């Protein structure tokens, strides 16, 4: 403690008063971006300088990352080292109201709390294992000594139930990184053990980031009617999540018009996810290896975030309500059934009556598509098994959104206060800027390639006249 105070005063006098200014700025930033459990961070950080002051004037002056639906673990400064304590434990997790499960996570949540630090920080990470089996902790993407890499059996002994291990290293990079066990990974990740590790650049950002969001992608085999994710499933998952939540339980991404927004995305699921943003293009500005040189930035509207990868997307906010989602259509559904026969276009009326004689309440689905699913669910026609969610959910200002899973809305408004993250409701579109219904009879005959069918298609075998088929 004495040593730490001496270091502090030595550094403060040698480095003039710059640190005081930056500490004040950081305290303000924390206050302006309130998040659960972040309250204690500014005071503890203000008490001690970071271990390796770089002398950069902007050191530590960053916009705190906002983990959508999640939280950031407050560090404790001990002798100039930033300490974090993660506790691996069983938790009860709610994916959305009506769907809960026994999961494994850290410090009460899945994903675990986000760890946030600055390039050059010395960090000490305690990991306590309160699980019934051994675990370990891998710091995904971090440059560190081999023995701190957390591969159970390879770089360290496993952390047995009841034990606590300590990891300590200096952060020699910045960017979007992750943490997860490297022990019985198939089980421990399948049930939710993962988190984000965000490192801000010591020299500050080349372009000021006004809002810095972070999302961890995952998938869950939580079969309808069950309460524990199934770790043995490899492809047919039931829930697709941003920070372990499904739409519509996922918070909106909120920004003010003209602000520069970054969305950091990490993927510890079992699928690659093409993440798609409506509205403005974004620039992909970084990945696992940190922020890319500006010459490598590229404009996209969809970016694949591969398994085990991270990507940073940045854009200047444009007013409106813009969908932000995975473009794998099944990944914006909840609680998929996987062995459903394809009934699209099938007249099921006779079948439905026959089955209903044996299964009262049975309702055929999908004749004209699946949109009827949400309508039936919401009108109470279709009670599903317990502890599951409808495939399609969410009400928008114009009707059902028919979404689930990896979907949320970027809500950009002109009149938001800086640092206001409250959901502003639905966008008030300027007059004349909303698609609307017209009388099609005034439009004349649309140009078609082939004549429309004379009668609705049926599943009766129809003779095909091959001589009339056109190719090309
Ligand atoms: Cu996806």
Boltz pocket constraint, residues with backbone or C-beta under 6 A from the ligand:
constraints:
  - pocket:
      binder: B
      contacts: [[A, 240], [A, 271], [A, 272], [A, 273], [A, 274], [A, 326], [A, 327], [A, 328], [A, 331], [A, 406]]
      max_distance: 6.0
